[in-house]
Amino acid sequence: MLRLATVDDAKAIYEIEKTMFDDNIYHKLSLKNIEVLLKKKSVYLYVYCNEINTPIGYSLGVVINKKSIWFNSLAVLKEFQTTNAAKLLFDQIESTCYHFNLNSVILEIRKDNKALLRRYKNLGYVIWKEIERYYPDQCGAYRMIKCLK
């Protein structure tokens, strides 16, 4: 089941964040960050839940300048990565963009993640900017954009 997250999901989202992202490689959200984000009207935090309504994955989008959505992150617990949870969570961010008549989706990926770069290019994303030393381990990032209009 895919749904908007609530404040009650904050701890589960934080546990997914802690489990899936290495502090040395990625910027991670704290529990407090998640709780604050869940209260903002410009934030769309979706969870994909198992059969007992426990979040096993999430995607986070933030509307910026009333024109675009910044696709901040997506994570699905390893044991559920063979399901379609990640695809549904990703598609929901783009659907939100269409629903609110926004112009584009913006995201960042690590420069060393060639597989993800190919995937996003195949989905219509293009490299907009290169950002040096973006991640905690000093790896650069590609800022990508997909125009929907």
Secondary structure as UniProt FT lines:
FT   STRAND          2..4
FT   HELIX           7..9
FT   HELIX           10..20
FT   TURN            23..25
FT   HELIX           31..37
FT   TURN            38..39
FT   TURN            41..42
FT   STRAND          43..49
FT   TURN            51..52
FT   STRAND          55..64
FT   TURN            65..67
FT   STRAND          68..76
FT   HELIX           78..80
FT   TURN            81..82
FT   HELIX           85..99
FT   TURN            100..101
FT   STRAND          104..110
FT   TURN            111..112
FT   HELIX           114..122
FT   TURN            123..124
FT   STRAND          126..131
FT   TURN            132..133
FT   TURN            136..137
FT   STRAND          141..147
//
